[in-house]
């Protein structure tokens, strides 16, 4: 599989992404990485996609209200 050719700037961001996510076992979302690194989440998404790391990251909650629903499900499963 061939990957997109990244600019030096994108390669540097890829290294920073790897450096943040790797010690966490890639159990982070692109949004969390972007926040931690202080960069635009779209840049993180583009670099992650170009590097083929999309399947390593935890999926972001993207549906409005889904976070509240997950909290409700968690509470139910915990017997609260």
PDB file of N, CA, C and O in Angstrom:
ATOM      1  N   UNK A   1       0.842  -1.164   0.000  1.00  0.00           N
ATOM      2  CA  UNK A   1       0.000   0.000   0.000  1.00  0.00           C
ATOM      3  C   UNK A   1       0.892   1.234   0.000  1.00  0.00           C
ATOM      4  O   UNK A   1       1.781   1.361   0.842  1.00  0.00           O
ATOM      5  N   UNK A   2       0.661   2.130  -0.930  1.00  0.00           N
ATOM      6  CA  UNK A   2       1.460   3.349  -0.960  1.00  0.00           C
ATOM      7  C   UNK A   2       0.748   4.445  -0.183  1.00  0.00           C
ATOM      8  O   UNK A   2      -0.474   4.581  -0.249  1.00  0.00           O
ATOM      9  N   UNK A   3       1.517   5.206   0.538  1.00  0.00           N
ATOM     10  CA  UNK A   3       0.985   6.311   1.325  1.00  0.00           C
ATOM     11  C   UNK A   3       1.238   7.610   0.597  1.00  0.00           C
ATOM     12  O   UNK A   3       2.116   7.704  -0.261  1.00  0.00           O
ATOM     13  N   UNK A   4       0.448   8.615   0.957  1.00  0.00           N
ATOM     14  CA  UNK A   4       0.638   9.940   0.377  1.00  0.00           C
ATOM     15  C   UNK A   4       1.990  10.494   0.815  1.00  0.00           C
ATOM     16  O   UNK A   4       2.473  10.199   1.908  1.00  0.00           O
ATOM     17  N   UNK A   5       2.584  11.291  -0.045  1.00  0.00           N
ATOM     18  CA  UNK A   5       3.830  11.950   0.298  1.00  0.00           C
ATOM     19  C   UNK A   5       3.493  13.134   1.198  1.00  0.00           C
ATOM     20  O   UNK A   5       2.710  14.005   0.822  1.00  0.00           O
ATOM     21  N   UNK A   6       4.080  13.158   2.366  1.00  0.00           N
ATOM     22  CA  UNK A   6       3.798  14.213   3.333  1.00  0.00           C
ATOM     23  C   UNK A   6       4.858  15.297   3.285  1.00  0.00           C
ATOM     24  O   UNK A   6       6.038  15.028   3.063  1.00  0.00           O
ATOM     25  N   UNK A   7       4.417  16.525   3.495  1.00  0.00           N
ATOM     26  CA  UNK A   7       5.361  17.633   3.610  1.00  0.00           C
ATOM     27  C   UNK A   7       6.169  17.452   4.892  1.00  0.00           C
ATOM     28  O   UNK A   7       5.813  16.651   5.756  1.00  0.00           O
ATOM     29  N   UNK A   8       7.236  18.191   5.000  1.00  0.00           N
ATOM     30  CA  UNK A   8       8.056  18.126   6.213  1.00  0.00           C
ATOM     31  C   UNK A   8       7.220  18.527   7.425  1.00  0.00           C
ATOM     32  O   UNK A   8       7.335  17.923   8.492  1.00  0.00           O
ATOM     33  N   UNK A   9       6.389  19.535   7.261  1.00  0.00           N
ATOM     34  CA  UNK A   9       5.520  19.986   8.358  1.00  0.00           C
ATOM     35  C   UNK A   9       4.562  18.866   8.795  1.00  0.00           C
ATOM     36  O   UNK A   9       4.363  18.644   9.990  1.00  0.00           O
ATOM     37  N   UNK A  10       3.970  18.161   7.815  1.00  0.00           N
ATOM     38  CA  UNK A  10       3.059  17.061   8.134  1.00  0.00           C
ATOM     39  C   UNK A  10       3.813  15.891   8.759  1.00  0.00           C
ATOM     40  O   UNK A  10       3.290  15.218   9.647  1.00  0.00           O
ATOM     41  N   UNK A  11       5.046  15.646   8.297  1.00  0.00           N
ATOM     42  CA  UNK A  11       5.855  14.584   8.899  1.00  0.00           C
ATOM     43  C   UNK A  11       6.166  14.908  10.362  1.00  0.00           C
ATOM     44  O   UNK A  11       6.153  14.025  11.219  1.00  0.00           O
ATOM     45  N   UNK A  12       6.443  16.172  10.633  1.00  0.00           N
ATOM     46  CA  UNK A  12       6.716  16.583  12.009  1.00  0.00           C
ATOM     47  C   UNK A  12       5.474  16.383  12.876  1.00  0.00           C
ATOM     48  O   UNK A  12       5.574  15.929  14.015  1.00  0.00           O
ATOM     49  N   UNK A  13       4.307  16.723  12.334  1.00  0.00           N
ATOM     50  CA  UNK A  13       3.068  16.509  13.083  1.00  0.00           C
ATOM     51  C   UNK A  13       2.825  15.018  13.290  1.00  0.00           C
ATOM     52  O   UNK A  13       2.371  14.609  14.358  1.00  0.00           O
ATOM     53  N   UNK A  14       3.120  14.205  12.281  1.00  0.00           N
ATOM     54  CA  UNK A  14       2.965  12.749  12.423  1.00  0.00           C
ATOM     55  C   UNK A  14       3.821  12.226  13.572  1.00  0.00           C
ATOM     56  O   UNK A  14       3.385  11.375  14.347  1.00  0.00           O
ATOM     57  N   UNK A  15       5.027  12.738  13.672  1.00  0.00           N
ATOM     58  CA  UNK A  15       5.907  12.325  14.771  1.00  0.00           C
ATOM     59  C   UNK A  15       5.322  12.740  16.115  1.00  0.00           C
ATOM     60  O   UNK A  15       5.356  11.969  17.074  1.00  0.00           O
ATOM     61  N   UNK A  16       4.788  13.947  16.186  1.00  0.00           N
ATOM     62  CA  UNK A  16       4.173  14.414  17.436  1.00  0.00           C
ATOM     63  C   UNK A  16       2.940  13.584  17.782  1.00  0.00           C
ATOM     64  O   UNK A  16       2.717  13.259  18.949  1.00  0.00           O
ATOM     65  N   UNK A  17       2.139  13.240  16.774  1.00  0.00           N
ATOM     66  CA  UNK A  17       0.959  12.393  16.996  1.00  0.00           C
ATOM     67  C   UNK A  17       1.399  11.036  17.530  1.00  0.00           C
ATOM     68  O   UNK A  17       0.863  10.545  18.524  1.00  0.00           O
ATOM     69  N   UNK A  18       2.376  10.438  16.863  1.00  0.00           N
ATOM     70  CA  UNK A  18       2.887   9.139  17.302  1.00  0.00           C
ATOM     71  C   UNK A  18       3.414   9.236  18.729  1.00  0.00           C
ATOM     72  O   UNK A  18       3.143   8.363  19.554  1.00  0.00           O
ATOM     73  N   UNK A  19       4.162  10.291  19.020  1.00  0.00           N
ATOM     74  CA  UNK A  19       4.739  10.468  20.346  1.00  0.00           C
ATOM     75  C   UNK A  19       3.699  10.635  21.439  1.00  0.00           C
ATOM     76  O   UNK A  19       3.939  10.269  22.589  1.00  0.00           O
ATOM     77  N   UNK A  20       2.548  11.184  21.086  1.00  0.00           N
ATOM     78  CA  UNK A  20       1.476  11.351  22.080  1.00  0.00           C
ATOM     79  C   UNK A  20       0.647  10.068  22.213  1.00  0.00           C
ATOM     80  O   UNK A  20       0.355   9.628  23.325  1.00  0.00           O
ATOM     81  N   UNK A  21       0.273   9.477  21.089  1.00  0.00           N
ATOM     82  CA  UNK A  21      -0.660   8.347  21.103  1.00  0.00           C
ATOM     83  C   UNK A  21      -0.018   7.008  21.436  1.00  0.00           C
ATOM     84  O   UNK A  21      -0.654   6.165  22.069  1.00  0.00           O
ATOM     85  N   UNK A  22       1.205   6.801  21.031  1.00  0.00           N
ATOM     86  CA  UNK A  22       1.852   5.512  21.236  1.00  0.00           C
ATOM     87  C   UNK A  22       1.957   5.111  22.710  1.00  0.00           C
ATOM     88  O   UNK A  22       1.608   3.978  23.044  1.00  0.00           O
ATOM     89  N   UNK A  23       2.422   5.987  23.604  1.00  0.00           N
ATOM     90  CA  UNK A  23       2.494   5.584  25.017  1.00  0.00           C
ATOM     91  C   UNK A  23       1.121   5.308  25.640  1.00  0.00           C
ATOM     92  O   UNK A  23       1.023   4.638  26.668  1.00  0.00           O
ATOM     93  N   UNK A  24       0.070   5.827  25.012  1.00  0.00           N
ATOM     94  CA  UNK A  24      -1.290   5.616  25.511  1.00  0.00           C
ATOM     95  C   UNK A  24      -1.945   4.404  24.860  1.00  0.00           C
ATOM     96  O   UNK A  24      -3.137   4.157  25.047  1.00  0.00           O
ATOM     97  N   UNK A  25      -1.171   3.662  24.106  1.00  0.00           N
ATOM     98  CA  UNK A  25      -1.705   2.487  23.418  1.00  0.00           C
ATOM     99  C   UNK A  25      -2.694   2.857  22.323  1.00  0.00           C
ATOM    100  O   UNK A  25      -3.537   2.040  21.951  1.00  0.00           O
ATOM    101  N   UNK A  26      -2.604   4.064  21.808  1.00  0.00           N
ATOM    102  CA  UNK A  26      -3.484   4.592  20.773  1.00  0.00           C
ATOM    103  C   UNK A  26      -4.936   4.646  21.235  1.00  0.00           C
ATOM    104  O   UNK A  26      -5.846   4.706  20.408  1.00  0.00           O
ATOM    105  N   UNK A  27      -5.161   4.625  22.548  1.00  0.00           N
ATOM    106  CA  UNK A  27      -6.514   4.695  23.096  1.00  0.00           C
ATOM    107  C   UNK A  27      -6.918   6.154  23.283  1.00  0.00           C
ATOM    108  O   UNK A  27      -7.251   6.581  24.389  1.00  0.00           O
ATOM    109  N   UNK A  28      -6.885   6.904  22.201  1.00  0.00           N
ATOM    110  CA  UNK A  28      -7.255   8.320  22.181  1.00  0.00           C
ATOM    111  C   UNK A  28      -7.986   8.603  20.874  1.00  0.00           C
ATOM    112  O   UNK A  28      -7.880   7.845  19.910  1.00  0.00           O
ATOM    113  N   UNK A  29      -8.723   9.696  20.859  1.00  0.00           N
ATOM    114  CA  UNK A  29      -9.380  10.116  19.630  1.00  0.00           C
ATOM    115  C   UNK A  29      -8.515  11.166  18.939  1.00  0.00           C
ATOM    116  O   UNK A  29      -7.612  11.742  19.546  1.00  0.00           O
ATOM    117  N   UNK A  30      -8.802  11.403  17.678  1.00  0.00           N
ATOM    118  CA  UNK A  30      -8.082  12.443  16.948  1.00  0.00           C
ATOM    119  C   UNK A  30      -8.312  13.800  17.608  1.00  0.00           C
ATOM    120  O   UNK A  30      -7.401  14.627  17.656  1.00  0.00           O
ATOM    121  N   UNK A  31      -9.506  14.032  18.111  1.00  0.00           N
ATOM    122  CA  UNK A  31      -9.803  15.280  18.800  1.00  0.00           C
ATOM    123  C   UNK A  31      -8.980  15.462  20.061  1.00  0.00           C
ATOM    124  O   UNK A  31      -8.512  16.564  20.347  1.00  0.00           O
ATOM    125  N   UNK A  32      -8.802  14.389  20.815  1.00  0.00           N
ATOM    126  CA  UNK A  32      -7.987  14.462  22.033  1.00  0.00           C
ATOM    127  C   UNK A  32      -6.530  14.742  21.697  1.00  0.00           C
ATOM    128  O   UNK A  32      -5.860  15.501  22.397  1.00  0.00           O
ATOM    129  N   UNK A  33      -6.043  14.128  20.625  1.00  0.00           N
ATOM    130  CA  UNK A  33      -4.668  14.380  20.197  1.00  0.00           C
ATOM    131  C   UNK A  33      -4.520  15.838  19.785  1.00  0.00           C
ATOM    132  O   UNK A  33      -3.566  16.509  20.179  1.00  0.00           O
ATOM    133  N   UNK A  34      -5.465  16.321  18.995  1.00  0.00           N
ATOM    134  CA  UNK A  34      -5.414  17.708  18.529  1.00  0.00           C
ATOM    135  C   UNK A  34      -5.405  18.676  19.704  1.00  0.00           C
ATOM    136  O   UNK A  34      -4.646  19.645  19.713  1.00  0.00           O
ATOM    137  N   UNK A  35      -6.243  18.413  20.684  1.00  0.00           N
ATOM    138  CA  UNK A  35      -6.295  19.279  21.869  1.00  0.00           C
ATOM    139  C   UNK A  35      -4.975  19.236  22.631  1.00  0.00           C
ATOM    140  O   UNK A  35      -4.464  20.274  23.051  1.00  0.00           O
ATOM    141  N   UNK A  36      -4.431  18.054  22.808  1.00  0.00           N
ATOM    142  CA  UNK A  36      -3.177  17.912  23.549  1.00  0.00           C
ATOM    143  C   UNK A  36      -2.008  18.595  22.840  1.00  0.00           C
ATOM    144  O   UNK A  36      -1.119  19.156  23.482  1.00  0.00           O
ATOM    145  N   UNK A  37      -2.022  18.540  21.509  1.00  0.00           N
ATOM    146  CA  UNK A  37      -0.917  19.107  20.742  1.00  0.00           C
ATOM    147  C   UNK A  37      -1.164  20.555  20.344  1.00  0.00           C
ATOM    148  O   UNK A  37      -0.257  21.229  19.855  1.00  0.00           O
ATOM    149  N   UNK A  38      -2.383  21.035  20.551  1.00  0.00           N
ATOM    150  CA  UNK A  38      -2.703  22.415  20.204  1.00  0.00           C
ATOM    151  C   UNK A  38      -2.762  22.661  18.706  1.00  0.00           C
ATOM    152  O   UNK A  38      -2.328  23.707  18.222  1.00  0.00           O
ATOM    153  N   UNK A  39      -3.300  21.697  17.975  1.00  0.00           N
ATOM    154  CA  UNK A  39      -3.423  21.845  16.524  1.00  0.00           C
ATOM    155  C   UNK A  39      -4.871  21.613  16.105  1.00  0.00           C
ATOM    156  O   UNK A  39      -5.680  21.099  16.877  1.00  0.00           O
ATOM    157  N   UNK A  40      -5.180  21.993  14.891  1.00  0.00           N
ATOM    158  CA  UNK A  40      -6.522  21.819  14.340  1.00  0.00           C
ATOM    159  C   UNK A  40      -6.824  20.324  14.195  1.00  0.00           C
ATOM    160  O   UNK A  40      -6.004  19.583  13.652  1.00  0.00           O
ATOM    161  N   UNK A  41      -7.981  19.877  14.669  1.00  0.00           N
ATOM    162  CA  UNK A  41      -8.324  18.452  14.554  1.00  0.00           C
ATOM    163  C   UNK A  41      -8.340  17.944  13.115  1.00  0.00           C
ATOM    164  O   UNK A  41      -8.077  16.767  12.868  1.00  0.00           O
ATOM    165  N   UNK A  42      -8.648  18.833  12.163  1.00  0.00           N
ATOM    166  CA  UNK A  42      -8.654  18.407  10.760  1.00  0.00           C
ATOM    167  C   UNK A  42      -7.251  18.065  10.291  1.00  0.00           C
ATOM    168  O   UNK A  42      -7.066  17.138   9.502  1.00  0.00           O
ATOM    169  N   UNK A  43      -6.259  18.811  10.773  1.00  0.00           N
ATOM    170  CA  UNK A  43      -4.861  18.487  10.418  1.00  0.00           C
ATOM    171  C   UNK A  43      -4.484  17.125  10.965  1.00  0.00           C
ATOM    172  O   UNK A  43      -3.861  16.319  10.273  1.00  0.00           O
ATOM    173  N   UNK A  44      -4.866  16.868  12.216  1.00  0.00           N
ATOM    174  CA  UNK A  44      -4.580  15.563  12.819  1.00  0.00           C
ATOM    175  C   UNK A  44      -5.249  14.470  11.995  1.00  0.00           C
ATOM    176  O   UNK A  44      -4.626  13.454  11.688  1.00  0.00           O
ATOM    177  N   UNK A  45      -6.505  14.672  11.638  1.00  0.00           N
ATOM    178  CA  UNK A  45      -7.230  13.682  10.845  1.00  0.00           C
ATOM    179  C   UNK A  45      -6.578  13.403   9.513  1.00  0.00           C
ATOM    180  O   UNK A  45      -6.490  12.250   9.091  1.00  0.00           O
ATOM    181  N   UNK A  46      -6.111  14.460   8.835  1.00  0.00           N
ATOM    182  CA  UNK A  46      -5.461  14.275   7.535  1.00  0.00           C
ATOM    183  C   UNK A  46      -4.157  13.502   7.667  1.00  0.00           C
ATOM    184  O   UNK A  46      -3.870  12.613   6.865  1.00  0.00           O
ATOM    185  N   UNK A  47      -3.368  13.843   8.684  1.00  0.00           N
ATOM    186  CA  UNK A  47      -2.088  13.155   8.871  1.00  0.00           C
ATOM    187  C   UNK A  47      -2.313  11.708   9.285  1.00  0.00           C
ATOM    188  O   UNK A  47      -1.635  10.807   8.790  1.00  0.00           O
ATOM    189  N   UNK A  48      -3.257  11.481  10.185  1.00  0.00           N
ATOM    190  CA  UNK A  48      -3.577  10.109  10.614  1.00  0.00           C
ATOM    191  C   UNK A  48      -4.005   9.279   9.412  1.00  0.00           C
ATOM    192  O   UNK A  48      -3.578   8.135   9.261  1.00  0.00           O
ATOM    193  N   UNK A  49      -4.847   9.850   8.557  1.00  0.00           N
ATOM    194  CA  UNK A  49      -5.297   9.124   7.366  1.00  0.00           C
ATOM    195  C   UNK A  49      -4.134   8.851   6.416  1.00  0.00           C
ATOM    196  O   UNK A  49      -4.007   7.746   5.887  1.00  0.00           O
ATOM    197  N   UNK A  50      -3.288   9.852   6.203  1.00  0.00           N
ATOM    198  CA  UNK A  50      -2.153   9.680   5.292  1.00  0.00           C
ATOM    199  C   UNK A  50      -1.173   8.624   5.791  1.00  0.00           C
ATOM    200  O   UNK A  50      -0.557   7.914   4.996  1.00  0.00           O
ATOM    201  N   UNK A  51      -1.031   8.524   7.115  1.00  0.00           N
ATOM    202  CA  UNK A  51      -0.113   7.545   7.690  1.00  0.00           C
ATOM    203  C   UNK A  51      -0.744   6.150   7.815  1.00  0.00           C
ATOM    204  O   UNK A  51      -0.051   5.179   8.120  1.00  0.00           O
ATOM    205  N   UNK A  52      -2.044   6.055   7.582  1.00  0.00           N
ATOM    206  CA  UNK A  52      -2.723   4.769   7.699  1.00  0.00           C
ATOM    207  C   UNK A  52      -2.983   4.364   9.139  1.00  0.00           C
ATOM    208  O   UNK A  52      -3.091   3.176   9.444  1.00  0.00           O
ATOM    209  N   UNK A  53      -3.083   5.347  10.026  1.00  0.00           N
ATOM    210  CA  UNK A  53      -3.271   5.076  11.446  1.00  0.00           C
ATOM    211  C   UNK A  53      -4.732   5.149  11.882  1.00  0.00           C
ATOM    212  O   UNK A  53      -5.020   5.048  13.074  1.00  0.00           O
ATOM    213  N   UNK A  54      -5.638   5.320  10.958  1.00  0.00           N
ATOM    214  CA  UNK A  54      -7.041   5.517  11.300  1.00  0.00           C
ATOM    215  C   UNK A  54      -7.634   4.411  12.153  1.00  0.00           C
ATOM    216  O   UNK A  54      -8.464   4.684  13.021  1.00  0.00           O
ATOM    217  N   UNK A  55      -7.231   3.179  11.928  1.00  0.00           N
ATOM    218  CA  UNK A  55      -7.795   2.062  12.689  1.00  0.00           C
ATOM    219  C   UNK A  55      -7.177   1.936  14.078  1.00  0.00           C
ATOM    220  O   UNK A  55      -7.688   1.194  14.917  1.00  0.00           O
ATOM    221  N   UNK A  56      -6.088   2.651  14.328  1.00  0.00           N
ATOM    222  CA  UNK A  56      -5.448   2.577  15.642  1.00  0.00           C
ATOM    223  C   UNK A  56      -6.177   3.434  16.681  1.00  0.00           C
ATOM    224  O   UNK A  56      -6.211   3.095  17.864  1.00  0.00           O
ATOM    225  N   UNK A  57      -6.754   4.538  16.228  1.00  0.00           N
ATOM    226  CA  UNK A  57      -7.360   5.490  17.153  1.00  0.00           C
ATOM    227  C   UNK A  57      -8.745   5.048  17.590  1.00  0.00           C
ATOM    228  O   UNK A  57      -9.437   4.315  16.884  1.00  0.00           O
ATOM    229  N   UNK A  58      -9.133   5.510  18.772  1.00  0.00           N
ATOM    230  CA  UNK A  58     -10.484   5.288  19.265  1.00  0.00           C
ATOM    231  C   UNK A  58     -11.409   6.214  18.487  1.00  0.00           C
ATOM    232  O   UNK A  58     -11.050   7.356  18.198  1.00  0.00           O
ATOM    233  N   UNK A  59     -12.577   5.735  18.155  1.00  0.00           N
ATOM    234  CA  UNK A  59     -13.539   6.540  17.400  1.00  0.00           C
ATOM    235  C   UNK A  59     -14.033   7.703  18.245  1.00  0.00           C
ATOM    236  O   UNK A  59     -14.215   7.579  19.456  1.00  0.00           O
ATOM    237  N   UNK A  60     -14.244   8.831  17.588  1.00  0.00           N
ATOM    238  CA  UNK A  60     -14.781  10.015  18.258  1.00  0.00           C
ATOM    239  C   UNK A  60     -16.288   9.892  18.374  1.00  0.00           C
ATOM    240  O   UNK A  60     -16.936   9.286  17.520  1.00  0.00           O
ATOM    241  N   UNK A  61     -16.843  10.463  19.424  1.00  0.00           N
ATOM    242  CA  UNK A  61     -18.288  10.547  19.553  1.00  0.00           C
ATOM    243  C   UNK A  61     -18.729  11.663  18.614  1.00  0.00           C
ATOM    244  O   UNK A  61     -18.369  12.822  18.821  1.00  0.00           O
ATOM    245  N   UNK A  62     -19.497  11.329  17.593  1.00  0.00           N
ATOM    246  CA  UNK A  62     -19.824  12.336  16.596  1.00  0.00           C
ATOM    247  C   UNK A  62     -21.317  12.619  16.468  1.00  0.00           C
ATOM    248  O   UNK A  62     -21.705  13.585  15.812  1.00  0.00           O
ATOM    249  N   UNK A  63     -22.144  11.806  17.075  1.00  0.00           N
ATOM    250  CA  UNK A  63     -23.580  12.006  16.971  1.00  0.00           C
ATOM    251  C   UNK A  63     -24.042  12.851  18.144  1.00  0.00           C
ATOM    252  O   UNK A  63     -23.752  12.544  19.301  1.00  0.00           O
ATOM    253  N   UNK A  64     -24.770  13.928  17.832  1.00  0.00           N
ATOM    254  CA  UNK A  64     -25.244  14.822  18.882  1.00  0.00           C
ATOM    255  C   UNK A  64     -26.078  14.042  19.896  1.00  0.00           C
ATOM    256  O   UNK A  64     -27.008  13.328  19.521  1.00  0.00           O
ATOM    257  N   UNK A  65     -25.751  14.177  21.159  1.00  0.00           N
ATOM    258  CA  UNK A  65     -26.481  13.509  22.216  1.00  0.00           C
ATOM    259  C   UNK A  65     -25.991  12.100  22.508  1.00  0.00           C
ATOM    260  O   UNK A  65     -26.423  11.487  23.484  1.00  0.00           O
ATOM    261  N   UNK A  66     -25.107  11.585  21.687  1.00  0.00           N
ATOM    262  CA  UNK A  66     -24.670  10.201  21.890  1.00  0.00           C
ATOM    263  C   UNK A  66     -23.837  10.063  23.160  1.00  0.00           C
ATOM    264  O   UNK A  66     -23.850   9.007  23.792  1.00  0.00           O
ATOM    265  N   UNK A  67     -23.108  11.121  23.544  1.00  0.00           N
ATOM    266  CA  UNK A  67     -22.323  11.050  24.771  1.00  0.00           C
ATOM    267  C   UNK A  67     -23.239  10.905  25.984  1.00  0.00           C
ATOM    268  O   UNK A  67     -22.954  10.122  26.889  1.00  0.00           O
ATOM    269  N   UNK A  68     -24.328  11.652  26.002  1.00  0.00           N
ATOM    270  CA  UNK A  68     -25.291  11.541  27.101  1.00  0.00           C
ATOM    271  C   UNK A  68     -25.899  10.141  27.120  1.00  0.00           C
ATOM    272  O   UNK A  68     -26.099   9.562  28.187  1.00  0.00           O
ATOM    273  N   UNK A  69     -26.189   9.603  25.945  1.00  0.00           N
ATOM    274  CA  UNK A  69     -26.751   8.264  25.860  1.00  0.00           C
ATOM    275  C   UNK A  69     -25.765   7.233  26.386  1.00  0.00           C
ATOM    276  O   UNK A  69     -26.155   6.301  27.089  1.00  0.00           O
ATOM    277  N   UNK A  70     -24.485   7.393  26.049  1.00  0.00           N
ATOM    278  CA  UNK A  70     -23.472   6.455  26.534  1.00  0.00           C
ATOM    279  C   UNK A  70     -23.347   6.537  28.052  1.00  0.00           C
ATOM    280  O   UNK A  70     -23.169   5.512  28.711  1.00  0.00           O
ATOM    281  N   UNK A  71     -23.438   7.736  28.612  1.00  0.00           N
ATOM    282  CA  UNK A  71     -23.397   7.880  30.073  1.00  0.00           C
ATOM    283  C   UNK A  71     -24.574   7.158  30.704  1.00  0.00           C
ATOM    284  O   UNK A  71     -24.426   6.509  31.740  1.00  0.00           O
ATOM    285  N   UNK A  72     -25.752   7.268  30.078  1.00  0.00           N
ATOM    286  CA  UNK A  72     -26.937   6.583  30.581  1.00  0.00           C
ATOM    287  C   UNK A  72     -26.733   5.069  30.533  1.00  0.00           C
ATOM    288  O   UNK A  72     -27.057   4.369  31.492  1.00  0.00           O
ATOM    289  N   UNK A  73     -26.201   4.566  29.430  1.00  0.00           N
ATOM    290  CA  UNK A  73     -25.947   3.130  29.290  1.00  0.00           C
ATOM    291  C   UNK A  73     -24.908   2.682  30.317  1.00  0.00           C
ATOM    292  O   UNK A  73     -25.073   1.635  30.943  1.00  0.00           O
ATOM    293  N   UNK A  74     -23.845   3.458  30.497  1.00  0.00           N
ATOM    294  CA  UNK A  74     -22.832   3.126  31.498  1.00  0.00           C
ATOM    295  C   UNK A  74     -23.454   3.053  32.890  1.00  0.00           C
ATOM    296  O   UNK A  74     -23.188   2.117  33.643  1.00  0.00           O
ATOM    297  N   UNK A  75     -24.285   4.042  33.232  1.00  0.00           N
ATOM    298  CA  UNK A  75     -24.940   4.041  34.534  1.00  0.00           C
ATOM    299  C   UNK A  75     -25.827   2.799  34.700  1.00  0.00           C
ATOM    300  O   UNK A  75     -25.842   2.179  35.763  1.00  0.00           O
ATOM    301  N   UNK A  76     -26.556   2.448  33.652  1.00  0.00           N
ATOM    302  CA  UNK A  76     -27.420   1.274  33.703  1.00  0.00           C
ATOM    303  C   UNK A  76     -26.598   0.010  33.930  1.00  0.00           C
ATOM    304  O   UNK A  76     -26.951  -0.831  34.757  1.00  0.00           O
ATOM    305  N   UNK A  77     -25.509  -0.116  33.195  1.00  0.00           N
ATOM    306  CA  UNK A  77     -24.675  -1.319  33.327  1.00  0.00           C
ATOM    307  C   UNK A  77     -23.994  -1.414  34.684  1.00  0.00           C
ATOM    308  O   UNK A  77     -23.729  -2.507  35.184  1.00  0.00           O
ATOM    309  N   UNK A  78     -23.713  -0.256  35.274  1.00  0.00           N
ATOM    310  CA  UNK A  78     -23.097  -0.246  36.596  1.00  0.00           C
ATOM    311  C   UNK A  78     -24.125  -0.382  37.716  1.00  0.00           C
ATOM    312  O   UNK A  78     -23.756  -0.479  38.886  1.00  0.00           O
ATOM    313  N   UNK A  79     -25.412  -0.389  37.365  1.00  0.00           N
ATOM    314  CA  UNK A  79     -26.464  -0.545  38.360  1.00  0.00           C
ATOM    315  C   UNK A  79     -26.768   0.703  39.157  1.00  0.00           C
ATOM    316  O   UNK A  79     -27.257   0.619  40.284  1.00  0.00           O
ATOM    317  N   UNK A  80     -26.484   1.870  38.581  1.00  0.00           N
ATOM    318  CA  UNK A  80     -26.754   3.132  39.285  1.00  0.00           C
ATOM    319  C   UNK A  80     -28.204   3.481  39.152  1.00  0.00           C
ATOM    320  O   UNK A  80     -28.643   4.507  39.672  1.00  0.00           O
TER     321      UNK A  80
END
